[in-house]
Amino acid sequence: MIDASLIKELREKTGAGIIDCKNAIVKANGDLNKAVDLLRIKGAGIAEKKAGRTTSEGIIGSYIHHDEKIGVMIEVNCETDFVARNEEFKGFVKDLAMQIAGANPPPVYVKTEDIPPEVIEKEKEIYSAQARESGKPEAVIQKIAEGKIEKFYSERCLLEQPFIKNPDFKIKDLLVQRISKVGENISVRRFIRFKVGE
């Protein structure tokens, strides 16, 4: 017999359906962390299958921060108008807009592929020069630069950021969950963030 509180906790952590949560707990022999991993793997597989599908529907969401000094508009696309009108989809878009408003530093790009190569090269040069300045051996400099580039991605790319409501998940994990749940491809198209005085 599976403890219903485990299913509830897993649903709250992952947003997956009851049946999927129950199956993951059974497969993980009651280990909640292992069940979370199983659901993430399953979701990634579903998302990968749907990745090539066209997303021509969707909504433009907005969020104005409580102090009215920061505002965000974001376009998130899906495959059908049915999903675009779904309250859960709208909530997801709102969460993304709040993420952009609340992140410090705020994201500039949606995903790593959006960063111009010259920006990445310039960042690598700066990180390498910093490592050289501190007297690190040449063999270590490249590794330091690569590590700092990963940090740069997590700060500047929306999909690479830890979710402000649950830092255990990156935004891309949240996106995979939603794709798995709604059964169609979802893509973050673009966003803009306004801050008074900037």
N, CA, C and O atoms as a DFTB+ gen file, in Angstrom:
792 C
 N C O
     1  1       0.844      -1.198       0.000
     2  2       0.000       0.000       0.000
     3  2       0.884       1.255       0.000
     4  3       1.822       1.366       0.789
     5  1       0.573       2.176      -0.882
     6  2       1.345       3.410      -0.984
     7  2       0.715       4.480      -0.100
     8  3      -0.501       4.671      -0.097
     9  1       1.566       5.170       0.646
    10  2       1.122       6.245       1.522
    11  2       0.656       7.428       0.666
    12  3       1.422       7.963      -0.136
    13  1      -0.608       7.828       0.844
    14  2      -1.191       8.924       0.064
    15  2      -0.448      10.239       0.291
    16  3      -0.397      11.084      -0.603
    17  1       0.124      10.416       1.476
    18  2       0.846      11.660       1.760
    19  2       2.113      11.757       0.903
    20  3       2.539      12.857       0.550
    21  1       2.721      10.597       0.565
    22  2       3.891      10.585      -0.328
    23  2       3.502      11.056      -1.731
    24  3       4.219      11.836      -2.358
    25  1       2.363      10.572      -2.205
    26  2       1.876      10.976      -3.532
    27  2       1.613      12.477      -3.540
    28  3       1.988      13.180      -4.478
    29  1       0.963      12.959      -2.482
    30  2       0.647      14.389      -2.373
    31  2       1.930      15.223      -2.370
    32  3       2.024      16.233      -3.068
    33  1       2.908      14.796      -1.587
    34  2       4.172      15.530      -1.498
    35  2       4.900      15.551      -2.839
    36  3       5.463      16.571      -3.235
    37  1       4.882      14.410      -3.534
    38  2       5.534      14.316      -4.839
    39  2       4.831      15.213      -5.855
    40  3       5.489      15.858      -6.672
    41  1       3.509      15.259      -5.809
    42  2       2.739      16.137      -6.708
    43  2       3.088      17.593      -6.465
    44  3       3.252      18.366      -7.409
    45  1       3.203      17.967      -5.189
    46  2       3.527      19.360      -4.844
    47  2       4.927      19.730      -5.319
    48  3       5.166      20.857      -5.755
    49  1       5.847      18.779      -5.233
    50  2       7.233      19.034      -5.651
    51  2       7.382      19.111      -7.156
    52  3       8.175      19.905      -7.662
    53  1       6.622      18.288      -7.884
    54  2       6.868      18.148      -9.326
    55  2       5.746      18.662     -10.227
    56  3       5.995      18.978     -11.391
    57  1       4.526      18.753      -9.718
    58  2       3.403      19.153     -10.551
    59  2       2.911      18.034     -11.462
    60  3       2.059      18.268     -12.319
    61  1       3.435      16.821     -11.289
    62  2       3.025      15.680     -12.123
    63  2       1.654      15.167     -11.687
    64  3       1.196      15.462     -10.583
    65  1       1.007      14.401     -12.557
    66  2      -0.308      13.845     -12.270
    67  2      -0.255      12.759     -11.199
    68  3       0.809      12.220     -10.895
    69  1      -1.417      12.446     -10.634
    70  2      -1.521      11.460      -9.547
    71  2      -0.994      10.096      -9.986
    72  3      -0.198       9.480      -9.276
    73  1      -1.430       9.628     -11.141
    74  2      -1.018       8.303     -11.629
    75  2       0.498       8.246     -11.819
    76  3       1.150       7.285     -11.413
    77  1       1.053       9.300     -12.450
    78  2       2.503       9.340     -12.669
    79  2       3.253       9.329     -11.342
    80  3       4.268       8.646     -11.200
    81  1       2.745      10.095     -10.365
    82  2       3.381      10.140      -9.043
    83  2       3.327       8.767      -8.363
    84  3       4.316       8.301      -7.796
    85  1       2.171       8.142      -8.430
    86  2       2.004       6.817      -7.813
    87  2       2.970       5.816      -8.447
    88  3       3.648       5.067      -7.744
    89  1       3.027       5.809      -9.775
    90  2       3.915       4.878     -10.478
    91  2       5.382       5.133     -10.147
    92  3       6.158       4.192      -9.978
    93  1       5.761       6.415     -10.055
    94  2       7.155       6.764      -9.740
    95  2       7.522       6.310      -8.330
    96  3       8.628       5.819      -8.107
    97  1       6.597       6.470      -7.373
    98  2       6.854       6.048      -5.986
    99  2       7.001       4.531      -5.906
   100  3       7.869       4.022      -5.196
   101  1       6.151       3.811      -6.637
   102  2       6.246       2.345      -6.669
   103  2       7.599       1.929      -7.252
   104  3       8.299       1.087      -6.690
   105  1       7.954       2.536      -8.392
   106  2       9.209       2.202      -9.068
   107  2      10.430       2.541      -8.197
   108  3      11.455       1.862      -8.255
   109  1      10.299       3.618      -7.378
   110  2      11.406       4.061      -6.524
   111  2      11.361       3.409      -5.144
   112  3      12.124       3.789      -4.255
   113  1      10.483       2.441      -4.961
   114  2      10.329       1.741      -3.672
   115  2      10.131       2.707      -2.498
   116  3      10.698       2.525      -1.421
   117  1       9.307       3.742      -2.736
   118  2       8.972       4.675      -1.663
   119  2       9.984       5.772      -1.417
   120  3       9.779       6.609      -0.538
   121  1      11.082       5.791      -2.177
   122  2      12.115       6.824      -2.010
   123  2      11.681       8.066      -2.786
   124  3      11.676       8.068      -4.017
   125  1      11.316       9.126      -2.051
   126  2      10.775      10.340      -2.655
   127  2      11.762      11.019      -3.611
   128  3      11.380      11.440      -4.702
   129  1      13.028      11.124      -3.201
   130  2      14.037      11.767      -4.059
   131  2      14.238      11.013      -5.365
   132  3      14.372      11.612      -6.432
   133  1      14.256       9.684      -5.260
   134  2      14.413       8.856      -6.456
   135  2      13.184       9.004      -7.365
   136  3      13.309       9.009      -8.590
   137  1      11.997       9.123      -6.756
   138  2      10.757       9.303      -7.520
   139  2      10.778      10.631      -8.275
   140  3      10.335      10.704      -9.422
   141  1      11.298      11.687      -7.625
   142  2      11.433      12.994      -8.289
   143  2      12.327      12.854      -9.519
   144  3      11.997      13.354     -10.594
   145  1      13.464      12.169      -9.355
   146  2      14.393      11.960     -10.473
   147  2      13.734      11.196     -11.613
   148  3      13.911      11.535     -12.783
   149  1      12.966      10.153     -11.260
   150  2      12.284       9.353     -12.287
   151  2      11.296      10.212     -13.076
   152  3      11.210      10.098     -14.298
   153  1      10.561      11.059     -12.386
   154  2       9.601      11.932     -13.069
   155  2      10.308      12.950     -13.947
   156  3       9.824      13.279     -15.030
   157  1      11.457      13.455     -13.488
   158  2      12.210      14.418     -14.300
   159  2      12.734      13.753     -15.569
   160  3      12.716      14.357     -16.642
   161  1      13.201      12.512     -15.449
   162  2      13.693      11.767     -16.614
   163  2      12.550      11.531     -17.602
   164  3      12.703      11.730     -18.807
   165  1      11.406      11.104     -17.072
   166  2      10.239      10.842     -17.920
   167  2       9.803      12.123     -18.630
   168  3       9.513      12.113     -19.826
   169  1       9.761      13.220     -17.883
   170  2       9.357      14.510     -18.457
   171  2      10.306      14.970     -19.540
   172  3       9.869      15.499     -20.563
   173  1      11.603      14.778     -19.333
   174  2      12.602      15.179     -20.323
   175  2      12.424      14.385     -21.612
   176  3      12.576      14.930     -22.706
   177  1      12.101      13.097     -21.484
   178  2      11.875      12.258     -22.662
   179  2      10.671      12.726     -23.460
   180  3      10.712      12.769     -24.690
   181  1       9.598      13.076     -22.762
   182  2       8.391      13.573     -23.423
   183  2       8.687      14.906     -24.104
   184  3       8.289      15.130     -25.247
   185  1       9.388      15.790     -23.395
   186  2       9.718      17.110     -23.942
   187  2      10.577      16.984     -25.195
   188  3      10.388      17.720     -26.164
   189  1      11.533      16.034     -25.168
   190  2      12.423      15.832     -26.309
   191  2      11.629      15.400     -27.544
   192  3      11.907      15.857     -28.653
   193  1      10.638      14.517     -27.353
   194  2       9.814      14.047     -28.473
   195  2       8.991      15.177     -29.073
   196  3       8.717      15.177     -30.273
   197  1       8.598      16.135     -28.249
   198  2       7.726      17.212     -28.707
   199  2       8.497      18.451     -29.167
   200  3       7.901      19.388     -29.698
   201  1       9.801      18.459     -28.971
   202  2      10.618      19.655     -29.225
   203  2      10.524      20.175     -30.656
   204  3      10.602      21.386     -30.864
   205  1      10.364      19.325     -31.621
   206  2      10.328      19.763     -33.016
   207  2       8.979      20.278     -33.473
   208  3       8.859      20.807     -34.578
   209  1       7.967      20.130     -32.641
   210  2       6.612      20.527     -33.048
   211  2       6.443      22.046     -32.995
   212  3       6.991      22.710     -32.115
   213  1       5.688      22.580     -33.932
   214  2       5.486      24.018     -34.071
   215  2       4.646      24.585     -32.936
   216  3       3.626      24.016     -32.547
   217  1       5.095      25.712     -32.421
   218  2       4.353      26.408     -31.363
   219  2       3.931      27.772     -31.903
   220  3       4.675      28.747     -31.795
   221  1       2.730      27.833     -32.485
   222  2       2.275      29.085     -33.094
   223  2       1.139      29.741     -32.314
   224  3       0.674      30.815     -32.694
   225  1       0.693      29.122     -31.246
   226  2      -0.308      29.716     -30.359
   227  2       0.401      30.181     -29.097
   228  3       1.627      30.102     -29.019
   229  1      -0.331      30.655     -28.122
   230  2       0.285      31.072     -26.868
   231  2      -0.287      32.377     -26.364
   232  3      -1.336      32.828     -26.825
   233  1       0.408      32.983     -25.416
   234  2      -0.055      34.252     -24.852
   235  2       1.133      35.167     -24.556
   236  3       2.281      34.732     -24.464
   237  1       0.808      36.438     -24.414
   238  2       1.773      37.405     -23.897
   239  2       1.317      37.701     -22.478
   240  3       0.221      38.212     -22.253
   241  1       2.176      37.371     -21.533
   242  2       1.866      37.609     -20.133
   243  2       2.600      38.834     -19.639
   244  3       3.578      39.275     -20.244
   245  1       2.123      39.380     -18.537
   246  2       2.796      40.544     -17.970
   247  2       2.785      40.463     -16.448
   248  3       1.978      39.758     -15.843
   249  1       3.693      41.197     -15.863
   250  2       3.774      41.257     -14.409
   251  2       4.346      42.611     -14.018
   252  3       5.369      43.041     -14.552
   253  1       3.686      43.273     -13.092
   254  2       4.185      44.526     -12.532
   255  2       4.520      44.237     -11.074
   256  3       3.662      43.797     -10.309
   257  1       5.762      44.483     -10.695
   258  2       6.223      44.222      -9.327
   259  2       5.467      45.115      -8.351
   260  3       5.013      46.198      -8.719
   261  1       5.331      44.658      -7.101
   262  2       4.499      45.345      -6.099
   263  2       4.867      46.813      -5.889
   264  3       4.001      47.614      -5.538
   265  1       6.127      47.182      -6.096
   266  2       6.521      48.588      -5.901
   267  2       6.316      49.427      -7.165
   268  3       6.613      50.622      -7.178
   269  1       5.812      48.799      -8.219
   270  2       5.537      49.432      -9.510
   271  2       6.772      50.063     -10.147
   272  3       6.668      51.015     -10.921
   273  1       7.942      49.520      -9.812
   274  2       9.205      50.019     -10.380
   275  2       9.767      49.058     -11.434
   276  3      10.640      49.431     -12.217
   277  1       9.257      47.815     -11.447
   278  2       9.717      46.810     -12.408
   279  2       8.499      46.196     -13.091
   280  3       7.519      45.840     -12.437
   281  1       8.576      46.077     -14.415
   282  2       7.515      45.435     -15.185
   283  2       8.120      44.492     -16.215
   284  3       9.215      44.728     -16.726
   285  1       7.386      43.414     -16.513
   286  2       7.876      42.406     -17.469
   287  2       6.749      42.026     -18.422
   288  3       5.597      41.874     -18.017
   289  1       7.103      41.875     -19.693
   290  2       6.196      41.272     -20.684
   291  2       6.931      40.076     -21.267
   292  3       8.124      40.147     -21.564
   293  1       6.206      38.981     -21.424
   294  2       6.819      37.746     -21.929
   295  2       5.861      37.040     -22.883
   296  3       4.654      36.984     -22.644
   297  1       6.420      36.503     -23.968
   298  2       5.638      35.698     -24.907
   299  2       6.035      34.237     -24.727
   300  3       7.202      33.868     -24.865
   301  1       5.026      33.411     -24.414
   302  2       5.245      31.967     -24.283
   303  2       4.295      31.292     -25.269
   304  3       3.091      31.548     -25.265
   305  1       4.857      30.425     -26.112
   306  2       4.079      29.774     -27.165
   307  2       3.799      28.319     -26.848
   308  3       4.557      27.658     -26.138
   309  1       2.680      27.831     -27.397
   310  2       2.296      26.423     -27.294
   311  2       1.694      26.020     -28.643
   312  3       1.670      26.818     -29.580
   313  1       1.214      24.791     -28.733
   314  2       0.724      24.304     -30.020
   315  2      -0.732      24.659     -30.297
   316  3      -1.109      24.856     -31.452
   317  1      -1.553      24.744     -29.252
   318  2      -2.990      24.942     -29.467
   319  2      -3.540      26.086     -28.624
   320  3      -3.010      26.415     -27.563
   321  1      -4.605      26.675     -29.121
   322  2      -5.307      27.731     -28.400
   323  2      -5.927      27.164     -27.115
   324  3      -6.065      27.875     -26.120
   325  1      -6.294      25.891     -27.149
   326  2      -6.874      25.227     -25.976
   327  2      -5.923      25.303     -24.783
   328  3      -6.343      25.641     -23.676
   329  1      -4.664      24.996     -24.998
   330  2      -3.668      25.063     -23.923
   331  2      -3.406      26.517     -23.540
   332  3      -3.272      26.830     -22.357
   333  1      -3.332      27.407     -24.529
   334  2      -3.066      28.824     -24.254
   335  2      -4.122      29.430     -23.328
   336  3      -3.813      30.324     -22.539
   337  1      -5.366      28.949     -23.418
   338  2      -6.442      29.482     -22.578
   339  2      -6.523      28.802     -21.212
   340  3      -7.288      29.234     -20.350
   341  1      -5.743      27.745     -21.010
   342  2      -5.757      26.980     -19.765
   343  2      -5.181      27.817     -18.618
   344  3      -4.148      28.467     -18.777
   345  1      -5.856      27.797     -17.462
   346  2      -5.417      28.599     -16.308
   347  2      -4.029      28.197     -15.817
   348  3      -3.261      29.048     -15.369
   349  1      -3.702      26.906     -15.897
   350  2      -2.379      26.446     -15.456
   351  2      -1.273      27.002     -16.356
   352  3      -0.207      27.394     -15.881
   353  1      -1.546      27.029     -17.659
   354  2      -0.587      27.597     -18.607
   355  2      -0.380      29.080     -18.302
   356  3       0.751      29.567     -18.276
   357  1      -1.490      29.792     -18.070
   358  2      -1.402      31.223     -17.747
   359  2      -0.620      31.439     -16.454
   360  3       0.150      32.393     -16.340
   361  1      -0.820      30.547     -15.479
   362  2      -0.077      30.632     -14.222
   363  2       1.411      30.425     -14.431
   364  3       2.234      31.084     -13.795
   365  1       1.755      29.500     -15.331
   366  2       3.149      29.229     -15.669
   367  2       3.796      30.478     -16.286
   368  3       4.919      30.846     -15.941
   369  1       3.070      31.116     -17.198
   370  2       3.571      32.331     -17.845
   371  2       3.774      33.433     -16.797
   372  3       4.774      34.150     -16.832
   373  1       2.841      33.560     -15.886
   374  2       2.939      34.560     -14.810
   375  2       4.160      34.277     -13.932
   376  3       4.883      35.198     -13.552
   377  1       4.387      32.989     -13.611
   378  2       5.569      32.615     -12.825
   379  2       6.860      33.020     -13.537
   380  3       7.802      33.498     -12.904
   381  1       6.897      32.827     -14.860
   382  2       8.085      33.202     -15.627
   383  2       8.298      34.718     -15.589
   384  3       9.425      35.191     -15.440
   385  1       7.206      35.470     -15.725
   386  2       7.311      36.932     -15.678
   387  2       7.801      37.389     -14.299
   388  3       8.623      38.300     -14.202
   389  1       7.292      36.754     -13.234
   390  2       7.742      37.095     -11.877
   391  2       9.213      36.735     -11.694
   392  3       9.952      37.463     -11.032
   393  1       9.638      35.625     -12.273
   394  2      11.042      35.207     -12.222
   395  2      11.936      36.291     -12.819
   396  3      12.949      36.670     -12.230
   397  1      11.551      36.781     -13.987
   398  2      12.341      37.801     -14.674
   399  2      12.380      39.091     -13.853
   400  3      13.418      39.746     -13.764
   401  1      11.247      39.449     -13.257
   402  2      11.175      40.671     -12.445
   403  2      12.016      40.541     -11.179
   404  3      12.675      41.497     -10.769
   405  1      11.996      39.355     -10.556
   406  2      12.632      39.181      -9.251
   407  2      14.086      38.737      -9.277
   408  3      14.784      38.850      -8.269
   409  1      14.551      38.235     -10.413
   410  2      15.925      37.705     -10.478
   411  2      16.948      38.829     -10.370
   412  3      16.767      39.917     -10.917
   413  1      18.031      38.535      -9.647
   414  2      19.099      39.509      -9.495
   415  2      20.452      38.821      -9.647
   416  3      20.839      38.091      -8.734
   417  1      21.195      39.003     -10.730
   418  2      20.868      39.895     -11.835
   419  2      19.749      39.316     -12.705
   420  3      19.551      38.101     -12.740
   421  1      19.018      40.188     -13.404
   422  2      17.925      39.692     -14.251
   423  2      18.460      38.990     -15.500
   424  3      19.547      39.310     -15.980
   425  1      17.688      38.032     -16.023
   426  2      18.127      37.375     -17.262
   427  2      18.089      38.355     -18.430
   428  3      17.316      39.314     -18.428
   429  1      18.930      38.102     -19.421
   430  2      18.984      38.925     -20.624
   431  2      18.555      38.086     -21.831
   432  3      17.987      38.604     -22.792
   433  1      18.839      36.775     -21.761
   434  2      18.543      35.860     -22.854
   435  2      17.573      34.784     -22.386
   436  3      17.464      34.521     -21.188
   437  1      16.863      34.155     -23.333
   438  2      15.973      33.046     -22.983
   439  2      16.806      31.799     -22.710
   440  3      16.650      31.161     -21.669
   441  1      17.694      31.450     -23.647
   442  2      18.503      30.232     -23.510
   443  2      19.938      30.502     -23.944
   444  3      20.227      31.530     -24.557
   445  1      20.832      29.572     -23.621
   446  2      22.253      29.778     -23.909
   447  2      22.507      29.971     -25.405
   448  3      23.409      30.716     -25.788
   449  1      21.718      29.306     -26.249
   450  2      21.905      29.418     -27.704
   451  2      21.627      30.831     -28.216
   452  3      22.035      31.178     -29.324
   453  1      20.936      31.645     -27.420
   454  2      20.610      33.015     -27.823
   455  2      21.774      33.988     -27.610
   456  3      21.752      35.101     -28.137
   457  1      22.776      33.580     -26.851
   458  2      23.895      34.475     -26.552
   459  2      24.809      34.562     -27.780
   460  3      25.258      33.533     -28.283
   461  1      25.087      35.763     -28.263
   462  2      25.993      35.890     -29.407
   463  2      27.380      35.322     -29.067
   464  3      27.874      35.542     -27.961
   465  1      28.016      34.597     -29.999
   466  2      29.324      33.990     -29.738
   467  2      30.368      34.997     -29.259
   468  3      31.219      34.669     -28.432
   469  1      30.299      36.235     -29.785
   470  2      31.292      37.241     -29.389
   471  2      31.146      37.625     -27.911
   472  3      32.133      37.976     -27.264
   473  1      29.918      37.559     -27.374
   474  2      29.699      37.849     -25.948
   475  2      30.354      36.757     -25.103
   476  3      31.017      37.044     -24.106
   477  1      30.162      35.507     -25.511
   478  2      30.757      34.382     -24.777
   479  2      32.282      34.470     -24.828
   480  3      32.952      34.279     -23.813
   481  1      32.828      34.758     -26.008
   482  2      34.289      34.874     -26.145
   483  2      34.854      35.981     -25.261
   484  3      35.893      35.812     -24.621
   485  1      34.158      37.114     -25.234
   486  2      34.620      38.238     -24.414
   487  2      34.610      37.856     -22.927
   488  3      35.551      38.167     -22.198
   489  1      33.542      37.181     -22.484
   490  2      33.452      36.742     -21.091
   491  2      34.595      35.770     -20.763
   492  3      35.217      35.873     -19.706
   493  1      34.867      34.824     -21.680
   494  2      35.963      33.861     -21.472
   495  2      37.305      34.571     -21.337
   496  3      38.124      34.219     -20.487
   497  1      37.519      35.577     -22.187
   498  2      38.763      36.352     -22.123
   499  2      38.913      37.031     -20.761
   500  3      39.986      37.010     -20.157
   501  1      37.822      37.631     -20.291
   502  2      37.850      38.327     -18.994
   503  2      38.135      37.331     -17.869
   504  3      38.966      37.595     -17.000
   505  1      37.448      36.195     -17.886
   506  2      37.635      35.189     -16.828
   507  2      39.044      34.615     -16.860
   508  3      39.644      34.373     -15.813
   509  1      39.574      34.398     -18.066
   510  2      40.944      33.879     -18.203
   511  2      41.952      34.895     -17.675
   512  3      42.898      34.535     -16.973
   513  1      41.744      36.168     -18.016
   514  2      42.650      37.234     -17.554
   515  2      42.610      37.351     -16.027
   516  3      43.642      37.550     -15.386
   517  1      41.412      37.224     -15.455
   518  2      41.278      37.284     -13.986
   519  2      42.064      36.141     -13.337
   520  3      42.764      36.342     -12.345
   521  1      41.940      34.945     -13.909
   522  2      42.638      33.779     -13.357
   523  2      44.158      33.946     -13.484
   524  3      44.901      33.583     -12.572
   525  1      44.621      34.500     -14.622
   526  2      46.043      34.755     -14.820
   527  2      46.550      35.776     -13.803
   528  3      47.627      35.606     -13.233
   529  1      45.776      36.830     -13.578
   530  2      46.128      37.883     -12.615
   531  2      46.342      37.314     -11.217
   532  3      47.216      37.773     -10.482
   533  1      45.544      36.317     -10.854
   534  2      45.667      35.745      -9.509
   535  2      46.769      34.682      -9.445
   536  3      46.940      34.021      -8.421
   537  1      47.521      34.519     -10.555
   538  2      48.673      33.633     -10.553
   539  2      48.371      32.161     -10.733
   540  3      49.188      31.309     -10.382
   541  1      47.214      31.855     -11.273
   542  2      46.854      30.442     -11.497
   543  2      47.673      29.882     -12.651
   544  3      47.992      30.605     -13.595
   545  1      48.023      28.575     -12.582
   546  2      48.759      27.953     -13.695
   547  2      47.887      27.880     -14.954
   548  3      46.664      27.773     -14.860
   549  1      48.517      27.937     -16.121
   550  2      47.797      27.921     -17.404
   551  2      46.842      26.728     -17.522
   552  3      45.746      26.847     -18.068
   553  1      47.279      25.576     -17.000
   554  2      46.441      24.368     -17.103
   555  2      45.111      24.533     -16.379
   556  3      44.122      23.902     -16.753
   557  1      45.077      25.369     -15.354
   558  2      43.871      25.556     -14.539
   559  2      42.996      26.691     -15.086
   560  3      41.785      26.707     -14.865
   561  1      43.604      27.619     -15.784
   562  2      42.897      28.817     -16.255
   563  2      41.683      28.468     -17.107
   564  3      40.611      29.046     -16.929
   565  1      41.850      27.520     -18.034
   566  2      40.738      27.130     -18.916
   567  2      39.560      26.572     -18.116
   568  3      38.405      26.890     -18.400
   569  1      39.856      25.737     -17.111
   570  2      38.792      25.158     -16.284
   571  2      38.065      26.234     -15.483
   572  3      36.843      26.186     -15.339
   573  1      38.808      27.193     -14.967
   574  2      38.209      28.298     -14.216
   575  2      37.286      29.098     -15.127
   576  3      36.164      29.434     -14.749
   577  1      37.771      29.402     -16.339
   578  2      36.966      30.173     -17.306
   579  2      35.678      29.423     -17.657
   580  3      34.608      30.028     -17.729
   581  1      35.778      28.110     -17.876
   582  2      34.585      27.311     -18.210
   583  2      33.578      27.317     -17.056
   584  3      32.373      27.427     -17.278
   585  1      34.078      27.199     -15.833
   586  2      33.204      27.225     -14.657
   587  2      32.484      28.555     -14.525
   588  3      31.301      28.601     -14.187
   589  1      33.205      29.637     -14.795
   590  2      32.598      30.969     -14.703
   591  2      31.604      31.199     -15.833
   592  3      30.623      31.920     -15.652
   593  1      31.839      30.601     -16.988
   594  2      30.875      30.709     -18.097
   595  2      29.570      30.021     -17.705
   596  3      28.490      30.536     -17.994
   597  1      29.657      28.868     -17.052
   598  2      28.441      28.174     -16.577
   599  2      27.660      29.066     -15.617
   600  3      26.433      29.136     -15.685
   601  1      28.377      29.747     -14.725
   602  2      27.726      30.671     -13.783
   603  2      27.087      31.829     -14.553
   604  3      25.980      32.260     -14.230
   605  1      27.785      32.326     -15.563
   606  2      27.261      33.399     -16.417
   607  2      25.939      32.959     -17.057
   608  3      24.974      33.724     -17.086
   609  1      25.899      31.708     -17.576
   610  2      24.669      31.178     -18.174
   611  2      23.535      31.171     -17.152
   612  3      22.414      31.576     -17.459
   613  1      23.832      30.707     -15.932
   614  2      22.776      30.583     -14.921
   615  2      22.274      31.946     -14.443
   616  3      21.164      32.053     -13.922
   617  1      23.078      32.970     -14.617
   618  2      22.649      34.317     -14.241
   619  2      21.940      35.029     -15.388
   620  3      20.986      35.771     -15.154
   621  1      22.387      34.818     -16.610
   622  2      21.911      35.615     -17.737
   623  2      20.866      34.948     -18.625
   624  3      20.220      35.619     -19.429
   625  1      20.691      33.617     -18.487
   626  2      19.725      32.900     -19.324
   627  2      18.548      32.441     -18.477
   628  3      18.722      31.717     -17.497
   629  1      17.360      32.862     -18.859
   630  2      16.157      32.534     -18.095
   631  2      16.029      31.036     -17.835
   632  3      15.781      30.629     -16.699
   633  1      16.195      30.212     -18.862
   634  2      15.979      28.767     -18.703
   635  2      17.009      28.106     -17.787
   636  3      16.761      27.020     -17.264
   637  1      18.159      28.748     -17.589
   638  2      19.218      28.179     -16.744
   639  2      19.111      28.630     -15.283
   640  3      19.830      28.116     -14.426
   641  1      18.230      29.577     -14.996
   642  2      18.134      30.117     -13.629
   643  2      17.393      29.169     -12.695
   644  3      16.472      28.472     -13.120
   645  1      17.793      29.139     -11.409
   646  2      17.001      28.418     -10.416
   647  2      15.662      29.147     -10.245
   648  3      15.623      30.376     -10.186
   649  1      14.572      28.386     -10.168
   650  2      13.231      28.951     -10.031
   651  2      13.105      29.637      -8.673
   652  3      13.403      29.018      -7.653
   653  1      12.668      30.905      -8.630
   654  2      12.635      31.638      -7.365
   655  2      11.675      31.026      -6.348
   656  3      11.866      31.192      -5.143
   657  1      10.642      30.319      -6.821
   658  2       9.695      29.696      -5.885
   659  2      10.192      28.345      -5.374
   660  3       9.744      27.875      -4.328
   661  1      11.109      27.722      -6.103
   662  2      11.672      26.431      -5.699
   663  2      13.051      26.269      -6.348
   664  3      13.156      25.707      -7.438
   665  1      14.122      26.763      -5.681
   666  2      15.463      26.763      -6.272
   667  2      16.037      25.371      -6.587
   668  3      17.089      25.274      -7.220
   669  1      15.362      24.295      -6.155
   670  2      15.810      22.945      -6.515
   671  2      15.630      22.689      -8.014
   672  3      16.264      21.800      -8.581
   673  1      14.762      23.475      -8.643
   674  2      14.473      23.309     -10.065
   675  2      14.943      24.520     -10.851
   676  3      14.803      25.662     -10.411
   677  1      15.506      24.247     -12.029
   678  2      15.808      25.339     -12.953
   679  2      14.537      25.623     -13.757
   680  3      13.627      24.795     -13.803
   681  1      14.484      26.772     -14.375
   682  2      13.328      27.135     -15.195
   683  2      13.140      26.114     -16.321
   684  3      12.008      25.790     -16.679
   685  1      14.247      25.605     -16.880
   686  2      14.108      24.612     -17.958
   687  2      13.463      23.326     -17.442
   688  3      12.762      22.653     -18.197
   689  1      13.684      22.965     -16.163
   690  2      13.022      21.798     -15.572
   691  2      11.514      22.039     -15.464
   692  3      10.704      21.147     -15.716
   693  1      11.168      23.258     -15.086
   694  2       9.765      23.652     -14.977
   695  2       9.090      23.573     -16.342
   696  3       7.954      23.113     -16.459
   697  1       9.804      24.028     -17.374
   698  2       9.288      23.973     -18.743
   699  2       9.055      22.529     -19.173
   700  3       8.025      22.213     -19.768
   701  1      10.005      21.661     -18.874
   702  2       9.871      20.233     -19.204
   703  2       8.656      19.636     -18.495
   704  3       7.908      18.863     -19.093
   705  1       8.456      19.991     -17.220
   706  2       7.281      19.520     -16.468
   707  2       5.986      19.922     -17.160
   708  3       5.072      19.111     -17.306
   709  1       5.917      21.179     -17.582
   710  2       4.690      21.681     -18.223
   711  2       4.445      20.980     -19.546
   712  3       3.306      20.630     -19.859
   713  1       5.510      20.766     -20.340
   714  2       5.374      20.062     -21.623
   715  2       4.841      18.653     -21.377
   716  3       3.946      18.183     -22.079
   717  1       5.403      17.992     -20.373
   718  2       4.990      16.637     -20.022
   719  2       3.527      16.614     -19.577
   720  3       2.779      15.699     -19.920
   721  1       3.133      17.623     -18.814
   722  2       1.781      17.660     -18.245
   723  2       0.720      17.976     -19.297
   724  3      -0.326      17.328     -19.331
   725  1       0.979      18.968     -20.159
   726  2      -0.044      19.356     -21.142
   727  2      -0.010      18.500     -22.405
   728  3      -0.984      18.462     -23.157
   729  1       1.104      17.816     -22.638
   730  2       1.187      16.917     -23.791
   731  2       1.459      17.603     -25.110
   732  3       1.228      17.026     -26.173
   733  1       1.950      18.836     -25.054
   734  2       2.350      19.498     -26.294
   735  2       3.551      20.396     -26.038
   736  3       3.866      20.728     -24.895
   737  1       4.211      20.781     -27.118
   738  2       5.420      21.583     -27.000
   739  2       5.097      22.994     -26.501
   740  3       4.074      23.573     -26.868
   741  1       5.964      23.528     -25.674
   742  2       5.858      24.896     -25.163
   743  2       7.228      25.528     -25.335
   744  3       8.250      24.893     -25.072
   745  1       7.250      26.781     -25.777
   746  2       8.530      27.470     -25.901
   747  2       8.410      28.910     -25.407
   748  3       7.404      29.586     -25.625
   749  1       9.466      29.352     -24.738
   750  2       9.544      30.749     -24.323
   751  2      10.139      31.498     -25.503
   752  3      11.291      31.271     -25.872
   753  1       9.364      32.381     -26.088
   754  2       9.781      33.070     -27.317
   755  2      10.671      34.275     -27.027
   756  3      11.761      34.397     -27.587
   757  1      10.200      35.173     -26.140
   758  2      10.960      36.388     -25.846
   759  2      10.372      37.080     -24.625
   760  3       9.259      36.779     -24.195
   761  1      11.141      38.010     -24.079
   762  2      10.660      38.798     -22.947
   763  2      11.349      40.144     -22.955
   764  3      12.380      40.332     -23.601
   765  1      10.763      41.077     -22.227
   766  2      11.386      42.375     -22.014
   767  2      11.099      42.790     -20.574
   768  3      10.000      42.592     -20.057
   769  1      12.109      43.365     -19.951
   770  2      12.007      43.792     -18.546
   771  2      12.252      45.285     -18.488
   772  3      13.243      45.793     -19.012
   773  1      11.335      45.974     -17.842
   774  2      11.464      47.415     -17.668
   775  2      11.734      47.717     -16.213
   776  3      11.119      47.116     -15.331
   777  1      12.649      48.646     -15.944
   778  2      12.892      49.122     -14.588
   779  2      12.948      50.636     -14.631
   780  3      13.647      51.223     -15.457
   781  1      12.204      51.261     -13.734
   782  2      12.157      52.718     -13.694
   783  2      13.580      53.274     -13.548
   784  3      14.344      52.839     -12.687
   785  1      13.915      54.232     -14.399
   786  2      15.236      54.876     -14.331
   787  2      16.300      54.201     -15.155
   788  3      17.403      54.736     -15.268
   789  1      16.021      53.040     -15.743
   790  2      17.032      52.345     -16.555
   791  2      16.714      52.504     -18.029
   792  3      17.445      51.992     -18.877
